[in-house]
Amino acid sequence: MPDTLAASRVGSARPARPAPSPALPSDPVRYGPDAERPLRVRARHLAADTRIVPHRHAWAQVVFSATGVLRVTAGDHTYIVPPSRAVWIPPGCEHAVTVVEDAELRTLYLHLPPGQSLPAQLGAAASLDDTPAAWQRCRVLEVSPLLREVVEQINALPDPPPLARERCLVALAQDELRRARPLPLGVGLPADKRLRALCEAVLDDPCRHPTLPGWARESGASVRTVARLFRQELGTTFAEWRQQVLLAKALSMAARKRPMAHIAAELGYASASAFTAMVRRSVGVPPSRFFTTG
């Protein structure tokens, strides 16, 4: 077996899926925030398999879904986003969105004055991870019921809005964002194109092979080569990386109201208790809380 990754062979065992329909960012300048209106909300319905092509903004952004499931790729990570989660995207970070199932997309655009971080704008830090450095990278946040409702109220304001009411709602939304609990989620993506093809195949069907040797055989590479590339490109082992993929897959399934026992079995766990232990170890909370989708 050659000691290289053959990207064209990865995933050849499964039938081809139709490519997502491309879509351009919708009129982003119209919704651009500024000092007068520091938080703007963009709401739209997107059908499954729609893809918003890679783009970037001068302002910060929070992406979540009121209903449905999204996949957000930003920077060097990809994230599965059900209604209970959001992805924070700092200014200037290229990102793309793929709709996993019909979704009501909610995008919050935030104005950050030059040299000012989100914690500095919103007030004192709410958690140990609420530092300027933490907000300079993409991160996953819990979306509280209050934040979801405030976003809907901002979206429902007439155009032009009553500025006094908008300012009150925006201040509450900002405070909820500051208080949102960050979660150690997100699947790292490599720069190496050959390894990227293998990773995309795992993301598409993570349970096709339970261990690295199966994926290595399918890619036409040795186990040693793939393991070395994971360490070099992503700073982790394949097993640890795949665990994050399984958590993302489980989030998507939970958003569809699948029973936890069914999720555990479909992801290859011998028992629900083994799956529960993995979730606790990974994110520090039990599945009953982690998979709450509002």
Secondary structure, DSSP 8 states (H G I E B T S, - for coil): --SS--GGGTTTTS------EEE----GGGG---SSS-EEEEEEEE-TTEEEEEE--SSEEEEEESSSEEEEEETTEEEEE-TTEEEEE-TT--EEEEEEE-EEEEEEEE---TT--HHHHH-S-SSTT-STTGGGS-EEEE--HHHHHHHHHHHTS-SS--HHHHHHHHHHHHHHHHH--EE---EE--SSHHHHHHHHHHHH-TTS-SSHHHHHHHHT--HHHHHHHHHHHHSS-HHHHHHHHHHHHHHHHHHTT--HHHHHHHTT-SSHHHHHHHHHHHHSS-HHHHT---
